[in-house]
Amino acid sequence: MRRYSQRQGLTSLSEINITPLLDLAFVLLIIFMITTPLLENSSNLIIPSSSATNTSTDAGRVQTVSIDRVETIKLNNEIVSNETLAERLAELKKTNPEVAVVIRPDRELPVQKLVTLMDALQRAGITKLGIATTTDKP
């Protein structure tokens, strides 16, 4: 029979090897650094369509403001600038306090441009506002 020395068998491990833990932490850090910017730009916004029926309004009170992707603004199919649009909208509000405006934005128009147009309507005092959408086909 062999005899084992107790001197070698009862040693304890006083240090923990953290090298694999650091490797894992760095790998996770790199993964998050790569995937986070991709998550911010991954969704495409498509203006929704609506299946709701439109209520009838007096056509004389409704004005149409169209804006396309190159920011050409048209008021009732007449091209206007931002300053002219604000003046014309204020005049329309003075002549007809019940005026309603329908905005027809392009599908690829940046949202900030639509918000800027809506701010111009608010400054003119127009509160009756609608955004034109396409109808949903089942």
C-alpha positions as YAML, in Angstrom:
chain: A
units: angstrom
residues:
- id: 1
  name: MET
  ca: [0.00, 0.00, 0.00]
- id: 2
  name: ARG
  ca: [0.99, 3.49, -0.72]
- id: 3
  name: ARG
  ca: [1.13, 6.06, 1.88]
- id: 4
  name: TYR
  ca: [0.11, 9.61, 0.99]
- id: 5
  name: SER
  ca: [1.49, 12.56, 2.76]
- id: 6
  name: GLN
  ca: [-1.02, 14.85, 4.37]
- id: 7
  name: ARG
  ca: [1.11, 17.84, 3.61]
- id: 8
  name: GLN
  ca: [0.21, 17.84, -0.09]
- id: 9
  name: GLY
  ca: [-3.46, 16.84, 0.21]
- id: 10
  name: LEU
  ca: [-4.72, 19.57, 2.52]
- id: 11
  name: THR
  ca: [-3.66, 22.66, 0.61]
- id: 12
  name: SER
  ca: [-6.45, 25.12, -0.14]
- id: 13
  name: LEU
  ca: [-6.90, 27.38, -3.12]
- id: 14
  name: SER
  ca: [-6.51, 30.95, -1.89]
- id: 15
  name: GLU
  ca: [-6.85, 32.75, -5.26]
- id: 16
  name: ILE
  ca: [-9.73, 32.70, -7.76]
- id: 17
  name: ASN
  ca: [-8.83, 32.85, -11.43]
- id: 18
  name: ILE
  ca: [-10.94, 35.69, -12.91]
- id: 19
  name: THR
  ca: [-9.45, 35.62, -16.41]
- id: 20
  name: PRO
  ca: [-12.38, 33.67, -17.95]
- id: 21
  name: LEU
  ca: [-14.84, 36.06, -16.30]
- id: 22
  name: LEU
  ca: [-13.06, 39.09, -17.76]
- id: 23
  name: ASP
  ca: [-13.00, 37.46, -21.20]
- id: 24
  name: LEU
  ca: [-16.76, 36.94, -21.01]
- id: 25
  name: ALA
  ca: [-17.35, 40.53, -19.87]
- id: 26
  name: PHE
  ca: [-15.32, 41.94, -22.76]
- id: 27
  name: VAL
  ca: [-17.11, 39.74, -25.31]
- id: 28
  name: LEU
  ca: [-20.51, 40.89, -24.01]
- id: 29
  name: LEU
  ca: [-19.37, 44.51, -24.07]
- id: 30
  name: ILE
  ca: [-18.29, 44.21, -27.71]
- id: 31
  name: ILE
  ca: [-21.58, 42.54, -28.67]
- id: 32
  name: PHE
  ca: [-23.63, 45.33, -27.07]
- id: 33
  name: MET
  ca: [-21.46, 48.02, -28.64]
- id: 34
  name: ILE
  ca: [-22.04, 46.54, -32.09]
- id: 35
  name: THR
  ca: [-25.78, 45.82, -31.80]
- id: 36
  name: THR
  ca: [-26.97, 48.99, -30.04]
- id: 37
  name: PRO
  ca: [-26.51, 51.40, -33.00]
- id: 38
  name: LEU
  ca: [-28.27, 48.92, -35.28]
- id: 39
  name: LEU
  ca: [-31.34, 48.82, -33.04]
- id: 40
  name: GLU
  ca: [-31.84, 52.58, -33.26]
- id: 41
  name: ASN
  ca: [-32.16, 52.70, -37.06]
- id: 42
  name: SER
  ca: [-33.81, 49.37, -37.73]
- id: 43
  name: SER
  ca: [-37.48, 50.37, -37.89]
- id: 44
  name: ASN
  ca: [-39.10, 51.98, -40.92]
- id: 45
  name: LEU
  ca: [-42.07, 54.23, -40.32]
- id: 46
  name: ILE
  ca: [-44.93, 53.84, -42.77]
- id: 47
  name: ILE
  ca: [-47.84, 56.23, -42.43]
- id: 48
  name: PRO
  ca: [-50.81, 54.06, -41.48]
- id: 49
  name: SER
  ca: [-53.87, 53.56, -43.55]
- id: 50
  name: SER
  ca: [-57.35, 53.89, -42.15]
- id: 51
  name: SER
  ca: [-60.54, 51.96, -42.72]
- id: 52
  name: ALA
  ca: [-62.73, 54.53, -40.97]
- id: 53
  name: THR
  ca: [-65.27, 56.41, -43.03]
- id: 54
  name: ASN
  ca: [-64.88, 60.16, -43.32]
- id: 55
  name: THR
  ca: [-67.58, 62.40, -41.98]
- id: 56
  name: SER
  ca: [-68.97, 64.89, -44.45]
- id: 57
  name: THR
  ca: [-68.00, 68.51, -44.01]
- id: 58
  name: ASP
  ca: [-68.72, 71.64, -45.95]
- id: 59
  name: ALA
  ca: [-66.28, 71.72, -48.87]
- id: 60
  name: GLY
  ca: [-66.04, 75.52, -48.70]
- id: 61
  name: ARG
  ca: [-64.58, 75.33, -45.19]
- id: 62
  name: VAL
  ca: [-61.94, 72.69, -45.93]
- id: 63
  name: GLN
  ca: [-58.54, 73.74, -47.22]
- id: 64
  name: THR
  ca: [-55.90, 71.25, -48.37]
- id: 65
  name: VAL
  ca: [-52.21, 71.59, -47.58]
- id: 66
  name: SER
  ca: [-49.95, 69.13, -49.40]
- id: 67
  name: ILE
  ca: [-46.28, 68.59, -48.70]
- id: 68
  name: ASP
  ca: [-44.05, 66.22, -50.65]
- id: 69
  name: ARG
  ca: [-40.73, 64.61, -49.82]
- id: 70
  name: VAL
  ca: [-38.72, 67.53, -51.21]
- id: 71
  name: GLU
  ca: [-40.72, 69.88, -48.95]
- id: 72
  name: THR
  ca: [-42.75, 71.59, -51.66]
- id: 73
  name: ILE
  ca: [-45.82, 72.98, -49.91]
- id: 74
  name: LYS
  ca: [-49.07, 73.46, -51.81]
- id: 75
  name: LEU
  ca: [-52.15, 75.19, -50.47]
- id: 76
  name: ASN
  ca: [-55.14, 74.08, -52.55]
- id: 77
  name: ASN
  ca: [-52.78, 72.95, -55.37]
- id: 78
  name: GLU
  ca: [-50.96, 76.30, -55.41]
- id: 79
  name: ILE
  ca: [-47.26, 76.24, -54.51]
- id: 80
  name: VAL
  ca: [-46.49, 78.51, -51.53]
- id: 81
  name: SER
  ca: [-43.47, 79.15, -49.32]
- id: 82
  name: ASN
  ca: [-43.45, 78.72, -45.54]
- id: 83
  name: GLU
  ca: [-43.92, 82.45, -44.92]
- id: 84
  name: THR
  ca: [-46.69, 82.77, -47.50]
- id: 85
  name: LEU
  ca: [-48.41, 79.73, -46.05]
- id: 86
  name: ALA
  ca: [-48.50, 81.27, -42.58]
- id: 87
  name: GLU
  ca: [-49.95, 84.52, -43.96]
- id: 88
  name: ARG
  ca: [-52.56, 82.76, -46.08]
- id: 89
  name: LEU
  ca: [-53.63, 80.54, -43.21]
- id: 90
  name: ALA
  ca: [-54.04, 83.56, -40.93]
- id: 91
  name: GLU
  ca: [-56.17, 85.27, -43.60]
- id: 92
  name: LEU
  ca: [-58.31, 82.14, -43.99]
- id: 93
  name: LYS
  ca: [-58.86, 82.01, -40.24]
- id: 94
  name: LYS
  ca: [-59.91, 85.67, -40.16]
- id: 95
  name: THR
  ca: [-62.37, 85.34, -43.03]
- id: 96
  name: ASN
  ca: [-63.79, 82.00, -41.86]
- id: 97
  name: PRO
  ca: [-63.29, 81.09, -38.17]
- id: 98
  name: GLU
  ca: [-64.64, 77.57, -38.82]
- id: 99
  name: VAL
  ca: [-62.02, 76.73, -41.45]
- id: 100
  name: ALA
  ca: [-60.70, 73.16, -41.44]
- id: 101
  name: VAL
  ca: [-57.39, 72.03, -42.93]
- id: 102
  name: VAL
  ca: [-56.47, 68.62, -44.28]
- id: 103
  name: ILE
  ca: [-52.76, 67.86, -44.50]
- id: 104
  name: ARG
  ca: [-51.69, 65.47, -47.24]
- id: 105
  name: PRO
  ca: [-48.12, 64.42, -46.40]
- id: 106
  name: ASP
  ca: [-45.94, 62.29, -48.62]
- id: 107
  name: ARG
  ca: [-45.32, 58.81, -47.30]
- id: 108
  name: GLU
  ca: [-41.55, 59.37, -47.06]
- id: 109
  name: LEU
  ca: [-41.76, 62.84, -45.54]
- id: 110
  name: PRO
  ca: [-39.70, 63.18, -42.34]
- id: 111
  name: VAL
  ca: [-41.93, 63.49, -39.29]
- id: 112
  name: GLN
  ca: [-40.21, 66.70, -38.20]
- id: 113
  name: LYS
  ca: [-41.36, 68.43, -41.40]
- id: 114
  name: LEU
  ca: [-44.96, 67.40, -40.69]
- id: 115
  name: VAL
  ca: [-44.69, 68.70, -37.13]
- id: 116
  name: THR
  ca: [-43.30, 72.01, -38.42]
- id: 117
  name: LEU
  ca: [-46.29, 72.34, -40.73]
- id: 118
  name: MET
  ca: [-48.67, 71.55, -37.89]
- id: 119
  name: ASP
  ca: [-46.96, 74.22, -35.77]
- id: 120
  name: ALA
  ca: [-47.64, 76.77, -38.52]
- id: 121
  name: LEU
  ca: [-51.32, 75.80, -38.44]
- id: 122
  name: GLN
  ca: [-51.38, 76.19, -34.67]
- id: 123
  name: ARG
  ca: [-49.78, 79.64, -34.86]
- id: 124
  name: ALA
  ca: [-52.47, 80.65, -37.37]
- id: 125
  name: GLY
  ca: [-55.12, 79.60, -34.83]
- id: 126
  name: ILE
  ca: [-56.54, 76.73, -36.88]
- id: 127
  name: THR
  ca: [-57.75, 73.97, -34.59]
- id: 128
  name: LYS
  ca: [-59.72, 71.81, -37.00]
- id: 129
  name: LEU
  ca: [-57.05, 69.65, -38.54]
- id: 130
  name: GLY
  ca: [-56.90, 66.30, -40.29]
- id: 131
  name: ILE
  ca: [-54.23, 64.17, -41.91]
- id: 132
  name: ALA
  ca: [-55.15, 62.37, -45.12]
- id: 133
  name: THR
  ca: [-54.45, 58.65, -45.26]
- id: 134
  name: THR
  ca: [-55.10, 55.95, -47.81]
- id: 135
  name: THR
  ca: [-58.03, 53.60, -47.36]
- id: 136
  name: ASP
  ca: [-57.40, 50.10, -46.14]
- id: 137
  name: LYS
  ca: [-58.38, 47.42, -48.65]
- id: 138
  name: PRO
  ca: [-59.32, 44.10, -47.03]
...
